[in-house]
């Protein structure tokens, strides 16, 4: 089984990837970068270049992800990324957020199949890299996916990562496994599953339903529980001490490169939107974390939740 780490805007940049890779990684085959918004200016933003720098991604297979709806511009990025040493690039055709969809990007491309064809036709104009696609199954109904997959099958997609929800679901409702089965049976490209794997039992359910499936992308479950992959592979659960070491490493690294305590705390509080689900008795501690205005207050709040006898690592799905 191949395991992929899904991208999360503002969270899974190179500092996070390095910390995870060194402290938890027991089998991630590919890390996907947070999406890079394609523009006519090309790959010029210092933040994006730092995240993609080979110096910041040693020992990992990192796949840049692009978000856009102009195939010619995307193709230009392919060539630039090839120059930087990348052999595969991923296209985001699944982001459900309104600011993206309203610009007919991400999942917004699924609403206009003519635009989707036009986009892919230009993007696949002799690309110098392998091109994979991460997609949802439609905008409103799973029945849309038959036409969408027919379009994908017209292009040499190296891998199709399917999150079997429609855009309107966002992250609610259950993944449509019947539509995913259709993808497995009819896609010309190899298919990867993505969606709602929070526990070892979730993983086993998917692999039992799809015994020939050989690749899975982990997302929110892995953010909430960095030890999830270890648990899937070995059955061994993460300890609070391991989470604390991981947390402290990321906190230290953010503090080293970010300007001011406020910016660092904003990034760390984003992580607690996910970490919180590991703790049963959490509310009074989380309130202090969210209210922290400086490093001293923040460290004290984190130490408190980690020390508390009644706060034990628990099953995310139970919360």
C-alpha positions as CSV (number, residue, x, y, z in Angstrom):
1,X,0.0,0.0,0.0
2,X,1.2,3.5,-0.9
3,X,0.4,6.3,1.5
4,X,0.2,10.0,0.6
5,X,-0.1,13.1,2.8
6,X,-2.8,15.5,1.6
7,X,-2.0,19.2,1.3
8,X,-3.5,21.8,3.6
9,X,-3.2,25.5,2.8
10,X,-1.3,27.3,5.5
11,X,-0.4,24.2,7.5
12,X,1.5,21.5,5.6
13,X,4.4,23.6,4.4
14,X,8.0,22.5,4.5
15,X,8.5,23.1,8.2
16,X,5.6,20.9,9.0
17,X,6.6,18.3,6.5
18,X,10.2,18.1,7.8
19,X,9.0,17.8,11.4
20,X,6.5,15.1,10.5
21,X,9.0,13.2,8.3
22,X,11.7,13.1,11.0
23,X,9.4,12.3,14.0
24,X,6.5,10.2,12.7
25,X,7.0,9.1,9.1
26,X,6.9,5.3,8.8
27,X,5.8,5.1,5.2
28,X,4.6,8.3,3.5
29,X,5.4,7.8,-0.2
30,X,4.4,11.3,-1.4
31,X,3.8,14.6,0.3
32,X,1.7,17.1,-1.7
33,X,2.3,20.8,-1.2
34,X,-0.4,23.3,-0.4
35,X,-1.8,24.5,-3.7
36,X,0.1,27.1,-5.7
37,X,-2.2,29.6,-7.3
38,X,-1.2,29.8,-11.0
39,X,-0.9,33.3,-12.4
40,X,0.5,34.9,-15.5
41,X,3.5,36.1,-13.5
42,X,4.8,32.5,-13.1
43,X,6.5,31.0,-10.1
44,X,8.0,34.1,-8.5
45,X,6.6,34.4,-4.9
46,X,9.3,33.9,-2.3
47,X,7.0,31.9,0.0
48,X,6.3,29.4,-2.8
49,X,9.9,29.1,-3.9
50,X,11.0,28.5,-0.3
51,X,8.4,25.7,0.1
52,X,9.5,24.1,-3.1
53,X,13.3,24.5,-2.5
54,X,15.1,21.1,-2.7
55,X,17.1,22.2,0.3
56,X,13.8,22.3,2.4
57,X,12.6,18.9,1.2
58,X,15.5,16.5,1.6
59,X,14.7,12.8,1.9
60,X,11.0,13.2,0.9
61,X,9.1,12.8,-2.4
62,X,7.3,16.1,-2.6
63,X,4.6,16.8,-5.3
64,X,3.8,20.4,-6.1
65,X,0.1,21.0,-6.4
66,X,-1.2,23.7,-8.8
67,X,-4.6,25.5,-8.7
68,X,-5.8,27.3,-11.8
69,X,-8.1,27.3,-14.8
70,X,-5.7,28.5,-17.5
71,X,-4.0,25.4,-19.0
72,X,-1.3,27.4,-20.9
73,X,-0.2,29.0,-17.6
74,X,-0.2,25.7,-15.9
75,X,1.9,24.2,-18.6
76,X,4.4,27.0,-18.1
77,X,4.6,26.1,-14.4
78,X,5.2,22.4,-15.4
79,X,8.4,23.5,-17.3
80,X,9.6,25.7,-14.4
81,X,9.0,22.9,-11.9
82,X,10.8,20.5,-14.1
83,X,13.8,22.9,-14.1
84,X,13.7,22.7,-10.3
85,X,14.0,18.9,-10.3
86,X,10.4,17.8,-10.0
87,X,9.1,14.9,-12.0
88,X,5.4,15.0,-11.0
89,X,3.0,17.8,-10.6
90,X,-0.6,17.6,-9.2
91,X,-3.6,19.6,-10.4
92,X,-6.2,20.6,-7.8
93,X,-9.7,20.1,-9.3
94,X,-11.3,19.6,-5.9
95,X,-11.0,22.6,-3.6
96,X,-14.5,23.4,-2.4
97,X,-14.1,26.8,-0.9
98,X,-16.2,29.7,-2.3
99,X,-13.3,32.0,-2.9
100,X,-11.8,29.3,-5.2
101,X,-15.0,28.0,-6.8
102,X,-16.3,31.5,-7.6
103,X,-13.3,31.9,-9.9
104,X,-14.0,28.6,-11.6
105,X,-11.0,27.0,-10.1
106,X,-10.7,23.9,-7.9
107,X,-14.0,22.1,-7.8
108,X,-15.4,25.1,-9.7
109,X,-14.0,23.5,-12.9
110,X,-16.4,20.6,-12.4
111,X,-19.4,22.9,-13.0
112,X,-18.3,23.7,-16.6
113,X,-17.2,20.6,-18.4
114,X,-16.3,22.6,-21.6
115,X,-13.9,24.7,-19.5
116,X,-12.6,21.6,-17.9
117,X,-11.8,20.1,-21.3
118,X,-10.3,23.4,-22.5
119,X,-8.1,23.5,-19.4
120,X,-6.9,20.0,-19.6
121,X,-6.2,20.2,-23.4
122,X,-3.8,23.1,-22.9
123,X,-2.3,21.8,-19.7
124,X,-1.5,18.4,-21.3
125,X,0.3,20.1,-24.3
126,X,3.4,18.0,-24.2
127,X,4.0,18.3,-20.4
128,X,7.6,17.7,-19.3
129,X,6.5,16.0,-16.0
130,X,4.0,13.4,-15.0
131,X,0.6,15.0,-14.2
132,X,-1.7,13.7,-11.6
133,X,-5.1,15.1,-10.7
134,X,-6.9,15.4,-7.3
135,X,-10.6,15.7,-7.9
136,X,-14.1,15.7,-6.3
137,X,-16.9,13.8,-8.0
138,X,-19.0,16.8,-9.0
139,X,-20.6,20.0,-7.9
140,X,-24.0,18.8,-6.6
141,X,-24.6,15.2,-7.4
142,X,-22.4,12.1,-7.7
143,X,-24.1,11.3,-11.0
144,X,-22.0,14.1,-12.6
145,X,-18.9,12.0,-12.2
146,X,-19.5,9.7,-15.2
147,X,-19.1,12.6,-17.6
148,X,-16.2,14.1,-15.6
149,X,-14.3,10.7,-15.6
150,X,-14.9,10.4,-19.4
151,X,-13.1,13.7,-19.8
152,X,-10.2,12.6,-17.5
153,X,-9.9,9.4,-19.5
154,X,-9.0,11.4,-22.6
155,X,-5.7,12.6,-21.1
156,X,-2.6,10.9,-19.9
157,X,-3.2,11.5,-16.2
158,X,-0.6,9.6,-14.3
159,X,-2.8,9.1,-11.2
160,X,-6.3,10.1,-10.2
161,X,-6.8,11.0,-6.5
162,X,-10.5,10.8,-5.9
163,X,-12.2,12.5,-2.9
164,X,-15.7,11.0,-3.4
165,X,-17.7,14.0,-2.2
166,X,-19.4,16.7,-4.3
167,X,-18.5,20.3,-3.8
168,X,-21.8,21.0,-2.0
169,X,-20.8,18.5,0.7
170,X,-17.7,20.4,1.7
171,X,-16.6,17.9,4.4
172,X,-20.0,16.9,5.6
173,X,-22.0,13.7,4.8
174,X,-20.3,10.5,4.0
175,X,-18.0,9.8,1.0
176,X,-19.9,8.2,-1.9
177,X,-18.2,4.8,-2.1
178,X,-20.4,3.7,-5.0
179,X,-19.1,6.5,-7.1
180,X,-15.6,5.7,-6.0
181,X,-16.2,2.1,-7.1
182,X,-17.1,3.5,-10.5
183,X,-13.9,5.4,-10.6
184,X,-11.9,2.2,-9.7
185,X,-13.6,0.2,-12.4
186,X,-13.5,2.8,-15.2
187,X,-10.5,5.1,-14.8
188,X,-7.7,4.7,-17.3
189,X,-5.3,6.2,-14.7
190,X,-4.4,4.5,-11.4
191,X,-6.9,5.6,-8.7
192,X,-6.1,6.7,-5.1
193,X,-8.7,7.0,-2.4
194,X,-9.0,10.2,-0.2
195,X,-11.6,11.0,2.5
196,X,-12.6,10.4,6.1
197,X,-9.8,8.0,7.3
198,X,-9.5,9.0,10.9
199,X,-8.8,5.6,12.5
200,X,-7.3,2.2,11.8
201,X,-10.8,0.9,11.5
202,X,-11.6,3.4,8.8
203,X,-8.6,2.3,6.8
204,X,-9.6,-1.4,7.2
205,X,-13.1,-0.6,6.1
206,X,-11.9,1.0,2.8
207,X,-9.4,-1.7,2.1
208,X,-11.9,-4.5,2.7
209,X,-14.4,-2.7,0.4
210,X,-11.7,-2.2,-2.3
211,X,-9.2,-5.1,-1.9
212,X,-7.3,-4.1,-5.1
213,X,-6.8,-0.6,-3.9
214,X,-3.1,0.1,-3.6
215,X,-2.8,3.8,-2.7
216,X,-4.5,6.0,-0.1
217,X,-4.2,9.7,0.7
218,X,-4.5,10.7,4.4
219,X,-5.7,14.2,5.2
220,X,-7.6,15.6,8.2
221,X,-7.1,12.3,10.2
222,X,-3.4,12.6,9.9
223,X,-3.4,16.3,10.9
224,X,-5.4,15.5,14.0
225,X,-3.4,12.5,14.9
226,X,0.2,12.5,13.5
227,X,0.6,9.0,14.8
228,X,-2.3,7.7,12.6
229,X,-0.1,6.0,10.0
230,X,2.0,4.3,12.6
231,X,-1.3,3.0,14.2
232,X,-2.6,1.8,10.8
233,X,0.6,-0.1,10.1
234,X,1.6,-1.4,13.5
235,X,-1.5,-1.0,15.7
236,X,0.5,1.1,18.1
237,X,-1.2,4.3,19.3
238,X,0.6,7.7,19.7
239,X,1.4,8.8,23.2
240,X,0.9,12.4,24.5
241,X,4.7,12.7,24.9
242,X,5.2,12.0,21.2
243,X,2.6,14.7,20.3
244,X,4.3,17.2,22.6
245,X,7.7,16.6,21.0
246,X,6.2,17.1,17.6
247,X,4.3,20.2,18.7
248,X,7.4,21.8,20.3
249,X,9.5,21.1,17.1
250,X,6.9,22.9,14.9
251,X,6.5,25.7,17.4
252,X,10.3,26.3,17.6
253,X,10.7,26.2,13.8
254,X,7.8,28.7,13.2
255,X,9.2,31.0,15.8
256,X,12.6,31.0,14.0
257,X,11.3,32.2,10.7
258,X,8.1,34.2,11.4
259,X,8.0,37.9,12.2
260,X,6.5,38.4,15.7
261,X,4.9,36.2,18.3
262,X,1.4,37.0,17.0
263,X,2.1,35.4,13.6
264,X,3.6,32.3,15.2
265,X,0.7,31.9,17.6
266,X,-1.8,32.2,14.7
267,X,-0.1,29.3,12.9
268,X,0.0,27.1,16.1
269,X,-3.6,27.8,16.9
270,X,-4.6,26.6,13.5
271,X,-3.0,23.2,14.3
272,X,-5.0,23.0,17.5
273,X,-8.2,23.1,15.4
274,X,-7.1,19.5,14.6
275,X,-5.1,18.4,17.7
276,X,-8.1,19.2,19.9
277,X,-9.9,16.0,18.8
278,X,-7.3,13.9,20.5
279,X,-8.4,15.1,24.0
280,X,-11.6,14.2,25.7
281,X,-11.5,16.8,28.5
282,X,-10.3,19.7,26.5
283,X,-12.5,22.8,26.5
284,X,-11.1,24.7,29.4
285,X,-7.6,24.1,28.2
286,X,-8.4,25.0,24.6
287,X,-9.9,28.3,25.7
288,X,-6.6,29.3,27.3
289,X,-4.7,28.2,24.1
290,X,-7.0,30.3,21.9
291,X,-6.8,33.3,24.2
292,X,-3.0,33.3,24.6
293,X,-1.5,36.6,23.5
294,X,2.2,35.8,23.9
295,X,4.6,32.8,23.9
296,X,4.5,32.6,27.7
297,X,0.7,32.3,27.9
298,X,0.7,29.8,25.0
299,X,3.3,27.5,26.4
300,X,1.6,27.5,29.8
301,X,-1.7,26.6,28.2
302,X,-0.2,23.8,26.1
303,X,1.8,22.4,29.1
304,X,-1.5,22.3,31.1
305,X,-3.4,20.2,28.5
306,X,-0.5,17.9,28.1
307,X,0.0,17.4,31.8
308,X,-3.7,17.0,32.8
309,X,-4.4,13.5,34.1
310,X,-7.9,13.6,32.6
311,X,-6.8,14.5,29.1
312,X,-5.9,11.3,27.3
313,X,-5.3,10.7,23.7
314,X,-8.6,9.4,22.3
315,X,-10.2,8.2,19.2
316,X,-10.9,11.2,16.9
317,X,-14.0,9.5,15.4
318,X,-15.6,9.4,18.9
319,X,-15.6,13.2,19.2
